[in-house]
Amino acid sequence: MSIEEAKHSATFSFSGNLNDFLPEESKNVNIPYHFKKHPAVKHAIEAMGVPHIEVDGILVNQCPVKFDYPLQDKDRVQVFPIGSFSTIPQEGHLQAPLKAHEVKFILDVHLSKLNVFLRLAGIDSYYNKDYDDPEIVQLAEIHGRIALTRDKGLLRRKILSRGYWIRSTDPKEQFWEVMHRYNLWSSVQLVHRCVQCNTTLVPIAKERILSLIPAFIYKMYRQFYYCPACQKAYWDGPHFQLVKQLIEEFKEQQSLT
């Protein structure tokens, strides 16, 4: 639609990491939006490239509105990401808050290494390299999971209730990103989930799983765990220590900022 065809215009500004979805020239500036009739503000936000499930608050002319608010001529629209608690009035939050124990994920095909880190940390995460986007969305909705993805298009699917676009391409940074965004540091439970299938592990006497443990591991460790689904043995070895190190590095960085 050309500016000549549009009858109305509004001005949008996006805060925080919502700017990650915008072209360089539109970041952290007022953006004119031209329209006919009175589209829902959600439609306008997504037309600019920002998935609605990353939005937690919208102020129009300084007043909080819902996604179905019909845009009016000369509206001034401010859009805020999840985490903007000091900016959005209490009644203006669009995303219901989640407690740490309620947080569980489903990951797309691009995030296999992140999935390993999450499971090593004891975080509930579904992953299957064969899941396509419709399956991810369906499973997310059926099981109340947050979709983590590197595909912005997946987050624009209408039926998806919760999701997050992973900004980094580095698995360690992705892990920090997710843990920080959902405040999961206190939820870490090492040697708690099967890295292969996500099943909760159970403690087991090492004498019962002799055939699953190398002899030198048998001598080095006392406590072992078992996946009843995969029939695989676990112990607090190097992979879990790597996650512990990542968490310590994060805490150290936080103390320096």
Beta strands, then each sheet from edge to edge (+ up, - down):
strand 1: 8-14
strand 2: 31-35
strand 3: 55-60
strand 4: 63-64
strand 5: 76-81
strand 6: 105-107
strand 7: 125-127
strand 8: 146-149
strand 9: 163-165
strand 10: 202-204
strand 11: 224-227
strand 12: 232-234
sheet 1: 2+ 1- 5- 3+ 4-
sheet 2: 7+ 6+ 8+ 9+
sheet 3: 10+ 11- 12+
end
